[in-house]
Amino acid sequence: MQGRARDALPEIERVRSDWGRTWLYAATYAAQGREKESDAALKELIAKHYAASLVPGFMLFETNEMKRSSG
């Protein structure tokens, strides 16, 4: 995102992968300090994709780390 998290939001819609799009929303919202939206995206990601093992654990860890460093 390179300090341009706001610019990332319209681009995320172009991502074809549902889990990738959801993860990008979570990460982008976290970078913007939008904790509620980030948490909602993470919950959606886990509910839809975690059980199917489509979400590597490092992505969840990385998003949580981003949230901690932005707050």
mmCIF file as Biopython writes it, N, C-alpha, C and O atoms, coordinates in Angstrom:
data_model
#
loop_
_atom_site.group_PDB
_atom_site.id
_atom_site.type_symbol
_atom_site.label_atom_id
_atom_site.label_alt_id
_atom_site.label_comp_id
_atom_site.label_asym_id
_atom_site.label_entity_id
_atom_site.label_seq_id
_atom_site.pdbx_PDB_ins_code
_atom_site.Cartn_x
_atom_site.Cartn_y
_atom_site.Cartn_z
_atom_site.occupancy
_atom_site.B_iso_or_equiv
_atom_site.auth_seq_id
_atom_site.auth_asym_id
_atom_site.pdbx_PDB_model_num
ATOM 1   N N  . MET A ? 1  ? 0.817   -1.196  0.000  1.0 0.0 1  A 1 
ATOM 2   C CA . MET A ? 1  ? 0.000   0.000   0.000  1.0 0.0 1  A 1 
ATOM 3   C C  . MET A ? 1  ? 0.852   1.247   0.000  1.0 0.0 1  A 1 
ATOM 4   O O  . MET A ? 1  ? 0.399   2.304   -0.439 1.0 0.0 1  A 1 
ATOM 5   N N  . GLN A ? 2  ? 2.045   1.149   0.470  1.0 0.0 2  A 1 
ATOM 6   C CA . GLN A ? 2  ? 3.028   2.218   0.387  1.0 0.0 2  A 1 
ATOM 7   C C  . GLN A ? 2  ? 2.498   3.571   0.851  1.0 0.0 2  A 1 
ATOM 8   O O  . GLN A ? 2  ? 2.735   4.591   0.203  1.0 0.0 2  A 1 
ATOM 9   N N  . GLY A ? 3  ? 1.776   3.576   1.980  1.0 0.0 3  A 1 
ATOM 10  C CA . GLY A ? 3  ? 1.268   4.831   2.511  1.0 0.0 3  A 1 
ATOM 11  C C  . GLY A ? 3  ? 0.056   5.372   1.768  1.0 0.0 3  A 1 
ATOM 12  O O  . GLY A ? 3  ? -0.359  6.507   2.002  1.0 0.0 3  A 1 
ATOM 13  N N  . ARG A ? 4  ? -0.510  4.578   0.881  1.0 0.0 4  A 1 
ATOM 14  C CA . ARG A ? 4  ? -1.651  5.028   0.080  1.0 0.0 4  A 1 
ATOM 15  C C  . ARG A ? 4  ? -2.833  4.082   0.255  1.0 0.0 4  A 1 
ATOM 16  O O  . ARG A ? 4  ? -3.440  3.642   -0.722 1.0 0.0 4  A 1 
ATOM 17  N N  . ALA A ? 5  ? -3.151  3.776   1.505  1.0 0.0 5  A 1 
ATOM 18  C CA . ALA A ? 5  ? -4.215  2.812   1.794  1.0 0.0 5  A 1 
ATOM 19  C C  . ALA A ? 5  ? -5.546  3.245   1.201  1.0 0.0 5  A 1 
ATOM 20  O O  . ALA A ? 5  ? -6.322  2.409   0.737  1.0 0.0 5  A 1 
ATOM 21  N N  . ARG A ? 6  ? -5.812  4.527   1.212  1.0 0.0 6  A 1 
ATOM 22  C CA . ARG A ? 6  ? -7.085  5.022   0.671  1.0 0.0 6  A 1 
ATOM 23  C C  . ARG A ? 6  ? -7.195  4.717   -0.826 1.0 0.0 6  A 1 
ATOM 24  O O  . ARG A ? 6  ? -8.280  4.414   -1.323 1.0 0.0 6  A 1 
ATOM 25  N N  . ASP A ? 7  ? -6.078  4.797   -1.534 1.0 0.0 7  A 1 
ATOM 26  C CA . ASP A ? 7  ? -6.073  4.509   -2.968 1.0 0.0 7  A 1 
ATOM 27  C C  . ASP A ? 7  ? -6.253  3.029   -3.264 1.0 0.0 7  A 1 
ATOM 28  O O  . ASP A ? 7  ? -6.633  2.654   -4.373 1.0 0.0 7  A 1 
ATOM 29  N N  . ALA A ? 8  ? -5.984  2.195   -2.280 1.0 0.0 8  A 1 
ATOM 30  C CA . ALA A ? 8  ? -6.057  0.745   -2.489 1.0 0.0 8  A 1 
ATOM 31  C C  . ALA A ? 8  ? -7.492  0.238   -2.577 1.0 0.0 8  A 1 
ATOM 32  O O  . ALA A ? 8  ? -7.754  -0.747  -3.267 1.0 0.0 8  A 1 
ATOM 33  N N  . LEU A ? 9  ? -8.413  0.887   -1.897 1.0 0.0 9  A 1 
ATOM 34  C CA . LEU A ? 9  ? -9.780  0.368   -1.826 1.0 0.0 9  A 1 
ATOM 35  C C  . LEU A ? 9  ? -10.423 0.133   -3.196 1.0 0.0 9  A 1 
ATOM 36  O O  . LEU A ? 9  ? -10.967 -0.950  -3.412 1.0 0.0 9  A 1 
ATOM 37  N N  . PRO A ? 10 ? -10.390 1.087   -4.132 1.0 0.0 10 A 1 
ATOM 38  C CA . PRO A ? 10 ? -10.998 0.811   -5.440 1.0 0.0 10 A 1 
ATOM 39  C C  . PRO A ? 10 ? -10.287 -0.310  -6.204 1.0 0.0 10 A 1 
ATOM 40  O O  . PRO A ? 10 ? -10.910 -1.030  -6.985 1.0 0.0 10 A 1 
ATOM 41  N N  . GLU A ? 11 ? -9.010  -0.447  -5.976 1.0 0.0 11 A 1 
ATOM 42  C CA . GLU A ? 11 ? -8.239  -1.484  -6.673 1.0 0.0 11 A 1 
ATOM 43  C C  . GLU A ? 11 ? -8.557  -2.881  -6.150 1.0 0.0 11 A 1 
ATOM 44  O O  . GLU A ? 11 ? -8.443  -3.860  -6.887 1.0 0.0 11 A 1 
ATOM 45  N N  . ILE A ? 12 ? -8.949  -2.976  -4.901 1.0 0.0 12 A 1 
ATOM 46  C CA . ILE A ? 12 ? -9.238  -4.279  -4.303 1.0 0.0 12 A 1 
ATOM 47  C C  . ILE A ? 12 ? -10.386 -4.969  -5.026 1.0 0.0 12 A 1 
ATOM 48  O O  . ILE A ? 12 ? -10.387 -6.192  -5.164 1.0 0.0 12 A 1 
ATOM 49  N N  . GLU A ? 13 ? -11.350 -4.205  -5.480 1.0 0.0 13 A 1 
ATOM 50  C CA . GLU A ? 13 ? -12.492 -4.787  -6.202 1.0 0.0 13 A 1 
ATOM 51  C C  . GLU A ? 13 ? -12.066 -5.545  -7.449 1.0 0.0 13 A 1 
ATOM 52  O O  . GLU A ? 13 ? -12.798 -6.414  -7.922 1.0 0.0 13 A 1 
ATOM 53  N N  . ARG A ? 14 ? -10.917 -5.237  -7.976 1.0 0.0 14 A 1 
ATOM 54  C CA . ARG A ? 14 ? -10.436 -5.888  -9.194 1.0 0.0 14 A 1 
ATOM 55  C C  . ARG A ? 14 ? -9.826  -7.256  -8.934 1.0 0.0 14 A 1 
ATOM 56  O O  . ARG A ? 14 ? -9.576  -8.016  -9.869 1.0 0.0 14 A 1 
ATOM 57  N N  . VAL A ? 15 ? -9.587  -7.570  -7.664 1.0 0.0 15 A 1 
ATOM 58  C CA . VAL A ? 15 ? -8.998  -8.859  -7.298 1.0 0.0 15 A 1 
ATOM 59  C C  . VAL A ? 15 ? -10.056 -9.949  -7.502 1.0 0.0 15 A 1 
ATOM 60  O O  . VAL A ? 15 ? -11.168 -9.846  -6.985 1.0 0.0 15 A 1 
ATOM 61  N N  . ARG A ? 16 ? -9.706  -10.979 -8.250 1.0 0.0 16 A 1 
ATOM 62  C CA . ARG A ? 16 ? -10.663 -12.029 -8.590 1.0 0.0 16 A 1 
ATOM 63  C C  . ARG A ? 16 ? -10.926 -13.000 -7.445 1.0 0.0 16 A 1 
ATOM 64  O O  . ARG A ? 16 ? -12.037 -13.511 -7.302 1.0 0.0 16 A 1 
ATOM 65  N N  . SER A ? 17 ? -9.929  -13.248 -6.651 1.0 0.0 17 A 1 
ATOM 66  C CA . SER A ? 17 ? -10.046 -14.215 -5.565 1.0 0.0 17 A 1 
ATOM 67  C C  . SER A ? 17 ? -10.827 -13.605 -4.394 1.0 0.0 17 A 1 
ATOM 68  O O  . SER A ? 17 ? -10.468 -12.549 -3.872 1.0 0.0 17 A 1 
ATOM 69  N N  . ASP A ? 18 ? -11.892 -14.290 -4.000 1.0 0.0 18 A 1 
ATOM 70  C CA . ASP A ? 18 ? -12.709 -13.782 -2.892 1.0 0.0 18 A 1 
ATOM 71  C C  . ASP A ? 18 ? -11.899 -13.690 -1.606 1.0 0.0 18 A 1 
ATOM 72  O O  . ASP A ? 18 ? -11.968 -12.681 -0.904 1.0 0.0 18 A 1 
ATOM 73  N N  . TRP A ? 19 ? -11.120 -14.749 -1.286 1.0 0.0 19 A 1 
ATOM 74  C CA . TRP A ? 19 ? -10.352 -14.701 -0.038 1.0 0.0 19 A 1 
ATOM 75  C C  . TRP A ? 19 ? -9.266  -13.629 -0.115 1.0 0.0 19 A 1 
ATOM 76  O O  . TRP A ? 19 ? -8.979  -12.964 0.880  1.0 0.0 19 A 1 
ATOM 77  N N  . GLY A ? 20 ? -8.664  -13.460 -1.291 1.0 0.0 20 A 1 
ATOM 78  C CA . GLY A ? 20 ? -7.643  -12.427 -1.444 1.0 0.0 20 A 1 
ATOM 79  C C  . GLY A ? 20 ? -8.216  -11.035 -1.281 1.0 0.0 20 A 1 
ATOM 80  O O  . GLY A ? 20 ? -7.615  -10.170 -0.642 1.0 0.0 20 A 1 
ATOM 81  N N  . ARG A ? 21 ? -9.385  -10.829 -1.866 1.0 0.0 21 A 1 
ATOM 82  C CA . ARG A ? 21 ? -10.059 -9.530  -1.764 1.0 0.0 21 A 1 
ATOM 83  C C  . ARG A ? 21 ? -10.414 -9.235  -0.306 1.0 0.0 21 A 1 
ATOM 84  O O  . ARG A ? 21 ? -10.211 -8.122  0.180  1.0 0.0 21 A 1 
ATOM 85  N N  . THR A ? 22 ? -10.945 -10.245 0.383  1.0 0.0 22 A 1 
ATOM 86  C CA . THR A ? 22 ? -11.341 -10.047 1.779  1.0 0.0 22 A 1 
ATOM 87  C C  . THR A ? 22 ? -10.127 -9.753  2.648  1.0 0.0 22 A 1 
ATOM 88  O O  . THR A ? 22 ? -10.179 -8.879  3.514  1.0 0.0 22 A 1 
ATOM 89  N N  . TRP A ? 23 ? -9.034  -10.478 2.422  1.0 0.0 23 A 1 
ATOM 90  C CA . TRP A ? 23 ? -7.815  -10.222 3.186  1.0 0.0 23 A 1 
ATOM 91  C C  . TRP A ? 23 ? -7.275  -8.823  2.914  1.0 0.0 23 A 1 
ATOM 92  O O  . TRP A ? 23 ? -6.837  -8.129  3.831  1.0 0.0 23 A 1 
ATOM 93  N N  . LEU A ? 24 ? -7.308  -8.419  1.662  1.0 0.0 24 A 1 
ATOM 94  C CA . LEU A ? 24 ? -6.822  -7.074  1.319  1.0 0.0 24 A 1 
ATOM 95  C C  . LEU A ? 24 ? -7.665  -5.990  1.983  1.0 0.0 24 A 1 
ATOM 96  O O  . LEU A ? 24 ? -7.133  -4.975  2.434  1.0 0.0 24 A 1 
ATOM 97  N N  . TYR A ? 25 ? -8.977  -6.204  2.044  1.0 0.0 25 A 1 
ATOM 98  C CA . TYR A ? 25 ? -9.817  -5.243  2.766  1.0 0.0 25 A 1 
ATOM 99  C C  . TYR A ? 25 ? -9.404  -5.175  4.235  1.0 0.0 25 A 1 
ATOM 100 O O  . TYR A ? 25 ? -9.261  -4.086  4.790  1.0 0.0 25 A 1 
ATOM 101 N N  . ALA A ? 26 ? -9.214  -6.325  4.861  1.0 0.0 26 A 1 
ATOM 102 C CA . ALA A ? 26 ? -8.824  -6.345  6.274  1.0 0.0 26 A 1 
ATOM 103 C C  . ALA A ? 26 ? -7.510  -5.605  6.484  1.0 0.0 26 A 1 
ATOM 104 O O  . ALA A ? 26 ? -7.386  -4.806  7.412  1.0 0.0 26 A 1 
ATOM 105 N N  . ALA A ? 27 ? -6.539  -5.867  5.633  1.0 0.0 27 A 1 
ATOM 106 C CA . ALA A ? 27 ? -5.226  -5.229  5.768  1.0 0.0 27 A 1 
ATOM 107 C C  . ALA A ? 27 ? -5.305  -3.729  5.493  1.0 0.0 27 A 1 
ATOM 108 O O  . ALA A ? 27 ? -4.679  -2.931  6.190  1.0 0.0 27 A 1 
ATOM 109 N N  . THR A ? 28 ? -6.068  -3.354  4.486  1.0 0.0 28 A 1 
ATOM 110 C CA . THR A ? 28 ? -6.195  -1.935  4.133  1.0 0.0 28 A 1 
ATOM 111 C C  . THR A ? 28 ? -6.916  -1.171  5.227  1.0 0.0 28 A 1 
ATOM 112 O O  . THR A ? 28 ? -6.484  -0.087  5.619  1.0 0.0 28 A 1 
ATOM 113 N N  . TYR A ? 29 ? -8.010  -1.728  5.722  1.0 0.0 29 A 1 
ATOM 114 C CA . TYR A ? 29 ? -8.724  -1.069  6.815  1.0 0.0 29 A 1 
ATOM 115 C C  . TYR A ? 29 ? -7.838  -0.941  8.048  1.0 0.0 29 A 1 
ATOM 116 O O  . TYR A ? 29 ? -7.867  0.082   8.733  1.0 0.0 29 A 1 
ATOM 117 N N  . ALA A ? 30 ? -7.052  -1.975  8.331  1.0 0.0 30 A 1 
ATOM 118 C CA . ALA A ? 30 ? -6.142  -1.915  9.479  1.0 0.0 30 A 1 
ATOM 119 C C  . ALA A ? 30 ? -5.130  -0.793  9.291  1.0 0.0 30 A 1 
ATOM 120 O O  . ALA A ? 30 ? -4.840  -0.058  10.235 1.0 0.0 30 A 1 
ATOM 121 N N  . ALA A ? 31 ? -4.596  -0.654  8.094  1.0 0.0 31 A 1 
ATOM 122 C CA . ALA A ? 31 ? -3.617  0.398   7.812  1.0 0.0 31 A 1 
ATOM 123 C C  . ALA A ? 31 ? -4.237  1.786   7.951  1.0 0.0 31 A 1 
ATOM 124 O O  . ALA A ? 31 ? -3.541  2.754   8.257  1.0 0.0 31 A 1 
ATOM 125 N N  . GLN A ? 32 ? -5.535  1.880   7.728  1.0 0.0 32 A 1 
ATOM 126 C CA . GLN A ? 32 ? -6.235  3.160   7.854  1.0 0.0 32 A 1 
ATOM 127 C C  . GLN A ? 32 ? -6.713  3.416   9.286  1.0 0.0 32 A 1 
ATOM 128 O O  . GLN A ? 32 ? -7.252  4.483   9.583  1.0 0.0 32 A 1 
ATOM 129 N N  . GLY A ? 33 ? -6.516  2.445   10.163 1.0 0.0 33 A 1 
ATOM 130 C CA . GLY A ? 33 ? -6.987  2.600   11.537 1.0 0.0 33 A 1 
ATOM 131 C C  . GLY A ? 33 ? -8.477  2.353   11.687 1.0 0.0 33 A 1 
ATOM 132 O O  . GLY A ? 33 ? -9.076  2.752   12.686 1.0 0.0 33 A 1 
ATOM 133 N N  . ARG A ? 34 ? -9.080  1.698   10.706 1.0 0.0 34 A 1 
ATOM 134 C CA . ARG A ? 34 ? -10.521 1.404   10.728 1.0 0.0 34 A 1 
ATOM 135 C C  . ARG A ? 34 ? -10.715 0.006   11.320 1.0 0.0 34 A 1 
ATOM 136 O O  . ARG A ? 34 ? -10.955 -0.966  10.604 1.0 0.0 34 A 1 
ATOM 137 N N  . GLU A ? 35 ? -10.604 -0.063  12.642 1.0 0.0 35 A 1 
ATOM 138 C CA . GLU A ? 35 ? -10.582 -1.335  13.350 1.0 0.0 35 A 1 
ATOM 139 C C  . GLU A ? 35 ? -11.866 -2.147  13.160 1.0 0.0 35 A 1 
ATOM 140 O O  . GLU A ? 35 ? -11.794 -3.358  12.949 1.0 0.0 35 A 1 
ATOM 141 N N  . LYS A ? 36 ? -13.022 -1.517  13.231 1.0 0.0 36 A 1 
ATOM 142 C CA . LYS A ? 36 ? -14.277 -2.257  13.095 1.0 0.0 36 A 1 
ATOM 143 C C  . LYS A ? 36 ? -14.379 -2.934  11.731 1.0 0.0 36 A 1 
ATOM 144 O O  . LYS A ? 36 ? -14.750 -4.103  11.636 1.0 0.0 36 A 1 
ATOM 145 N N  . GLU A ? 37 ? -14.047 -2.189  10.676 1.0 0.0 37 A 1 
ATOM 146 C CA . GLU A ? 37 ? -14.125 -2.748  9.333  1.0 0.0 37 A 1 
ATOM 147 C C  . GLU A ? 37 ? -13.096 -3.852  9.130  1.0 0.0 37 A 1 
ATOM 148 O O  . GLU A ? 37 ? -13.378 -4.867  8.493  1.0 0.0 37 A 1 
ATOM 149 N N  . SER A ? 38 ? -11.891 -3.645  9.682  1.0 0.0 38 A 1 
ATOM 150 C CA . SER A ? 38 ? -10.845 -4.650  9.576  1.0 0.0 38 A 1 
ATOM 151 C C  . SER A ? 38 ? -11.255 -5.929  10.300 1.0 0.0 38 A 1 
ATOM 152 O O  . SER A ? 38 ? -11.102 -7.028  9.767  1.0 0.0 38 A 1 
ATOM 153 N N  . ASP A ? 39 ? -11.772 -5.780  11.508 1.0 0.0 39 A 1 
ATOM 154 C CA . ASP A ? 39 ? -12.218 -6.946  12.267 1.0 0.0 39 A 1 
ATOM 155 C C  . ASP A ? 39 ? -13.342 -7.682  11.544 1.0 0.0 39 A 1 
ATOM 156 O O  . ASP A ? 39 ? -13.359 -8.912  11.514 1.0 0.0 39 A 1 
ATOM 157 N N  . ALA A ? 40 ? -14.278 -6.935  10.963 1.0 0.0 40 A 1 
ATOM 158 C CA . ALA A ? 40 ? -15.384 -7.560  10.229 1.0 0.0 40 A 1 
ATOM 159 C C  . ALA A ? 40 ? -14.860 -8.342  9.021  1.0 0.0 40 A 1 
ATOM 160 O O  . ALA A ? 40 ? -15.325 -9.447  8.743  1.0 0.0 40 A 1 
ATOM 161 N N  . ALA A ? 41 ? -13.899 -7.767  8.314  1.0 0.0 41 A 1 
ATOM 162 C CA . ALA A ? 41 ? -13.321 -8.463  7.167  1.0 0.0 41 A 1 
ATOM 163 C C  . ALA A ? 41 ? -12.577 -9.713  7.614  1.0 0.0 41 A 1 
ATOM 164 O O  . ALA A ? 41 ? -12.659 -10.747 6.951  1.0 0.0 41 A 1 
ATOM 165 N N  . LEU A ? 42 ? -11.850 -9.634  8.731  1.0 0.0 42 A 1 
ATOM 166 C CA . LEU A ? 42 ? -11.148 -10.809 9.241  1.0 0.0 42 A 1 
ATOM 167 C C  . LEU A ? 42 ? -12.129 -11.903 9.665  1.0 0.0 42 A 1 
ATOM 168 O O  . LEU A ? 42 ? -11.896 -13.085 9.410  1.0 0.0 42 A 1 
ATOM 169 N N  . LYS A ? 43 ? -13.218 -11.508 10.307 1.0 0.0 43 A 1 
ATOM 170 C CA . LYS A ? 43 ? -14.228 -12.489 10.711 1.0 0.0 43 A 1 
ATOM 171 C C  . LYS A ? 43 ? -14.840 -13.161 9.486  1.0 0.0 43 A 1 
ATOM 172 O O  . LYS A ? 43 ? -15.066 -14.371 9.484  1.0 0.0 43 A 1 
ATOM 173 N N  . GLU A ? 44 ? -15.105 -12.381 8.455  1.0 0.0 44 A 1 
ATOM 174 C CA . GLU A ? 44 ? -15.637 -12.939 7.213  1.0 0.0 44 A 1 
ATOM 175 C C  . GLU A ? 44 ? -14.628 -13.897 6.581  1.0 0.0 44 A 1 
ATOM 176 O O  . GLU A ? 44 ? -14.989 -14.976 6.110  1.0 0.0 44 A 1 
ATOM 177 N N  . LEU A ? 45 ? -13.382 -13.494 6.579  1.0 0.0 45 A 1 
ATOM 178 C CA . LEU A ? 45 ? -12.316 -14.320 6.014  1.0 0.0 45 A 1 
ATOM 179 C C  . LEU A ? 45 ? -12.236 -15.668 6.727  1.0 0.0 45 A 1 
ATOM 180 O O  . LEU A ? 45 ? -12.142 -16.716 6.088  1.0 0.0 45 A 1 
ATOM 181 N N  . ILE A ? 46 ? -12.273 -15.627 8.037  1.0 0.0 46 A 1 
ATOM 182 C CA . ILE A ? 46 ? -12.189 -16.856 8.818  1.0 0.0 46 A 1 
ATOM 183 C C  . ILE A ? 46 ? -13.432 -17.718 8.597  1.0 0.0 46 A 1 
ATOM 184 O O  . ILE A ? 46 ? -13.326 -18.927 8.389  1.0 0.0 46 A 1 
ATOM 185 N N  . ALA A ? 47 ? -14.608 -17.091 8.642  1.0 0.0 47 A 1 
ATOM 186 C CA . ALA A ? 47 ? -15.858 -17.834 8.491  1.0 0.0 47 A 1 
ATOM 187 C C  . ALA A ? 47 ? -15.963 -18.504 7.123  1.0 0.0 47 A 1 
ATOM 188 O O  . ALA A ? 47 ? -16.417 -19.644 7.025  1.0 0.0 47 A 1 
ATOM 189 N N  . LYS A ? 48 ? -15.553 -17.818 6.088  1.0 0.0 48 A 1 
ATOM 190 C CA . LYS A ? 48 ? -15.702 -18.352 4.735  1.0 0.0 48 A 1 
ATOM 191 C C  . LYS A ? 48 ? -14.566 -19.265 4.297  1.0 0.0 48 A 1 
ATOM 192 O O  . LYS A ? 48 ? -14.789 -20.237 3.576  1.0 0.0 48 A 1 
ATOM 193 N N  . HIS A ? 49 ? -13.361 -18.957 4.729  1.0 0.0 49 A 1 
ATOM 194 C CA . HIS A ? 49 ? -12.209 -19.595 4.097  1.0 0.0 49 A 1 
ATOM 195 C C  . HIS A ? 49 ? -11.264 -20.349 5.014  1.0 0.0 49 A 1 
ATOM 196 O O  . HIS A ? 49 ? -10.534 -21.221 4.543  1.0 0.0 49 A 1 
ATOM 197 N N  . TYR A ? 50 ? -11.250 -20.055 6.276  1.0 0.0 50 A 1 
ATOM 198 C CA . TYR A ? 50 ? -10.265 -20.688 7.147  1.0 0.0 50 A 1 
ATOM 199 C C  . TYR A ? 50 ? -10.474 -22.195 7.222  1.0 0.0 50 A 1 
ATOM 200 O O  . TYR A ? 50 ? -9.515  -22.963 7.133  1.0 0.0 50 A 1 
ATOM 201 N N  . ALA A ? 51 ? -11.718 -22.617 7.383  1.0 0.0 51 A 1 
ATOM 202 C CA . ALA A ? 51 ? -12.009 -24.044 7.499  1.0 0.0 51 A 1 
ATOM 203 C C  . ALA A ? 51 ? -11.584 -24.798 6.238  1.0 0.0 51 A 1 
ATOM 204 O O  . ALA A ? 51 ? -11.227 -25.974 6.309  1.0 0.0 51 A 1 
ATOM 205 N N  . ALA A ? 52 ? -11.621 -24.138 5.108  1.0 0.0 52 A 1 
ATOM 206 C CA . ALA A ? 52 ? -11.241 -24.773 3.845  1.0 0.0 52 A 1 
ATOM 207 C C  . ALA A ? 52 ? -9.737  -24.690 3.608  1.0 0.0 52 A 1 
ATOM 208 O O  . ALA A ? 52 ? -9.243  -25.125 2.568  1.0 0.0 52 A 1 
ATOM 209 N N  . SER A ? 53 ? -9.018  -24.136 4.565  1.0 0.0 53 A 1 
ATOM 210 C CA . SER A ? 53 ? -7.554  -24.004 4.478  1.0 0.0 53 A 1 
ATOM 211 C C  . SER A ? 53 ? -7.096  -23.185 3.279  1.0 0.0 53 A 1 
ATOM 212 O O  . SER A ? 53 ? -6.030  -23.439 2.718  1.0 0.0 53 A 1 
ATOM 213 N N  . LEU A ? 54 ? -7.892  -22.218 2.892  1.0 0.0 54 A 1 
ATOM 214 C CA . LEU A ? 54 ? -7.509  -21.354 1.789  1.0 0.0 54 A 1 
ATOM 215 C C  . LEU A ? 54 ? -6.741  -20.127 2.252  1.0 0.0 54 A 1 
ATOM 216 O O  . LEU A ? 54 ? -6.175  -19.394 1.440  1.0 0.0 54 A 1 
ATOM 217 N N  . VAL A ? 55 ? -6.724  -19.908 3.563  1.0 0.0 55 A 1 
ATOM 218 C CA . VAL A ? 55 ? -6.072  -18.722 4.101  1.0 0.0 55 A 1 
ATOM 219 C C  . VAL A ? 55 ? -4.828  -19.141 4.862  1.0 0.0 55 A 1 
ATOM 220 O O  . VAL A ? 55 ? -4.940  -19.695 5.956  1.0 0.0 55 A 1 
ATOM 221 N N  . PRO A ? 56 ? -3.661  -18.896 4.321  1.0 0.0 56 A 1 
ATOM 222 C CA . PRO A ? 56 ? -2.447  -19.224 5.068  1.0 0.0 56 A 1 
ATOM 223 C C  . PRO A ? 56 ? -2.389  -18.457 6.384  1.0 0.0 56 A 1 
ATOM 224 O O  . PRO A ? 56 ? -2.741  -17.279 6.439  1.0 0.0 56 A 1 
ATOM 225 N N  . GLY A ? 57 ? -1.948  -19.123 7.430  1.0 0.0 57 A 1 
ATOM 226 C CA . GLY A ? 57 ? -1.897  -18.513 8.750  1.0 0.0 57 A 1 
ATOM 227 C C  . GLY A ? 57 ? -1.061  -17.257 8.812  1.0 0.0 57 A 1 
ATOM 228 O O  . GLY A ? 57 ? -1.350  -16.371 9.616  1.0 0.0 57 A 1 
ATOM 229 N N  . PHE A ? 58 ? -0.025  -17.149 7.982  1.0 0.0 58 A 1 
ATOM 230 C CA . PHE A ? 58 ? 0.819   -15.954 8.058  1.0 0.0 58 A 1 
ATOM 231 C C  . PHE A ? 58 ? 0.065   -14.707 7.640  1.0 0.0 58 A 1 
ATOM 232 O O  . PHE A ? 58 ? 0.406   -13.609 8.080  1.0 0.0 58 A 1 
ATOM 233 N N  . MET A ? 59 ? -0.956  -14.848 6.796  1.0 0.0 59 A 1 
ATOM 234 C CA . MET A ? 59 ? -1.721  -13.665 6.383  1.0 0.0 59 A 1 
ATOM 235 C C  . MET A ? 59 ? -2.503  -13.105 7.560  1.0 0.0 59 A 1 
ATOM 236 O O  . MET A ? 59 ? -2.570  -11.890 7.751  1.0 0.0 59 A 1 
ATOM 237 N N  . LEU A ? 60 ? -3.095  -13.995 8.349  1.0 0.0 60 A 1 
ATOM 238 C CA . LEU A ? 60 ? -3.815  -13.529 9.532  1.0 0.0 60 A 1 
ATOM 239 C C  . LEU A ? 60 ? -2.853  -12.903 10.526 1.0 0.0 60 A 1 
ATOM 240 O O  . LEU A ? 60 ? -3.148  -11.861 11.111 1.0 0.0 60 A 1 
ATOM 241 N N  . PHE A ? 61 ? -1.706  -13.534 10.716 1.0 0.0 61 A 1 
ATOM 242 C CA . PHE A ? 61 ? -0.695  -12.988 11.618 1.0 0.0 61 A 1 
ATOM 243 C C  . PHE A ? 61 ? -0.233  -11.620 11.134 1.0 0.0 61 A 1 
ATOM 244 O O  . PHE A ? 61 ? -0.127  -10.685 11.929 1.0 0.0 61 A 1 
ATOM 245 N N  . GLU A ? 62 ? 0.042   -11.493 9.837  1.0 0.0 62 A 1 
ATOM 246 C CA . GLU A ? 62 ? 0.534   -10.236 9.278  1.0 0.0 62 A 1 
ATOM 247 C C  . GLU A ? 62 ? -0.497  -9.120  9.456  1.0 0.0 62 A 1 
ATOM 248 O O  . GLU A ? 62 ? -0.137  -7.993  9.797  1.0 0.0 62 A 1 
ATOM 249 N N  . THR A ? 63 ? -1.764  -9.424  9.230  1.0 0.0 63 A 1 
ATOM 250 C CA . THR A ? 63 ? -2.815  -8.419  9.381  1.0 0.0 63 A 1 
ATOM 251 C C  . THR A ? 63 ? -2.907  -7.970  10.828 1.0 0.0 63 A 1 
ATOM 252 O O  . THR A ? 63 ? -3.045  -6.777  11.096 1.0 0.0 63 A 1 
ATOM 253 N N  . ASN A ? 64 ? -2.833  -8.906  11.762 1.0 0.0 64 A 1 
ATOM 254 C CA . ASN A ? 64 ? -2.873  -8.533  13.180 1.0 0.0 64 A 1 
ATOM 255 C C  . ASN A ? 64 ? -1.675  -7.683  13.552 1.0 0.0 64 A 1 
ATOM 256 O O  . ASN A ? 64 ? -1.802  -6.748  14.342 1.0 0.0 64 A 1 
ATOM 257 N N  . GLU A ? 65 ? -0.516  -7.993  12.994 1.0 0.0 65 A 1 
ATOM 258 C CA . GLU A ? 65 ? 0.672   -7.186  13.253 1.0 0.0 65 A 1 
ATOM 259 C C  . GLU A ? 65 ? 0.499   -5.767  12.700 1.0 0.0 65 A 1 
ATOM 260 O O  . GLU A ? 65 ? 0.921   -4.798  13.332 1.0 0.0 65 A 1 
ATOM 261 N N  . MET A ? 66 ? -0.113  -5.648  11.536 1.0 0.0 66 A 1 
ATOM 262 C CA . MET A ? 66 ? -0.357  -4.323  10.946 1.0 0.0 66 A 1 
ATOM 263 C C  . MET A ? 66 ? -1.277  -3.519  11.849 1.0 0.0 66 A 1 
ATOM 264 O O  . MET A ? 66 ? -1.074  -2.321  12.048 1.0 0.0 66 A 1 
ATOM 265 N N  . LYS A ? 67 ? -2.295  -4.186  12.398 1.0 0.0 67 A 1 
ATOM 266 C CA . LYS A ? 67 ? -3.230  -3.496  13.270 1.0 0.0 67 A 1 
ATOM 267 C C  . LYS A ? 67 ? -2.518  -2.981  14.519 1.0 0.0 67 A 1 
ATOM 268 O O  . LYS A ? 67 ? -2.764  -1.862  14.969 1.0 0.0 67 A 1 
ATOM 269 N N  . ARG A ? 68 ? -1.637  -3.806  15.072 1.0 0.0 68 A 1 
ATOM 270 C CA . ARG A ? 68 ? -0.909  -3.397  16.273 1.0 0.0 68 A 1 
ATOM 271 C C  . ARG A ? 68 ? 0.031   -2.221  15.997 1.0 0.0 68 A 1 
ATOM 272 O O  . ARG A ? 68 ? 0.153   -1.308  16.814 1.0 0.0 68 A 1 
ATOM 273 N N  . SER A ? 69 ? 0.683   -2.253  14.851 1.0 0.0 69 A 1 
ATOM 274 C CA . SER A ? 69 ? 1.659   -1.200  14.555 1.0 0.0 69 A 1 
ATOM 275 C C  . SER A ? 69 ? 0.987   0.106   14.144 1.0 0.0 69 A 1 
ATOM 276 O O  . SER A ? 69 ? 1.598   1.170   14.247 1.0 0.0 69 A 1 
ATOM 277 N N  . SER A ? 70 ? -0.279  0.040   13.674 1.0 0.0 70 A 1 
ATOM 278 C CA . SER A ? 70 ? -0.949  1.277   13.268 1.0 0.0 70 A 1 
ATOM 279 C C  . SER A ? 70 ? -1.650  1.948   14.445 1.0 0.0 70 A 1 
ATOM 280 O O  . SER A ? 70 ? -2.048  3.108   14.339 1.0 0.0 70 A 1 
ATOM 281 N N  . GLY A ? 71 ? -1.806  1.252   15.552 1.0 0.0 71 A 1 
ATOM 282 C CA . GLY A ? 71 ? -2.564  1.800   16.684 1.0 0.0 71 A 1 
ATOM 283 C C  . GLY A ? 71 ? -1.744  2.210   17.799 1.0 0.0 71 A 1 
ATOM 284 O O  . GLY A ? 71 ? -2.266  2.685   18.808 1.0 0.0 71 A 1 
#
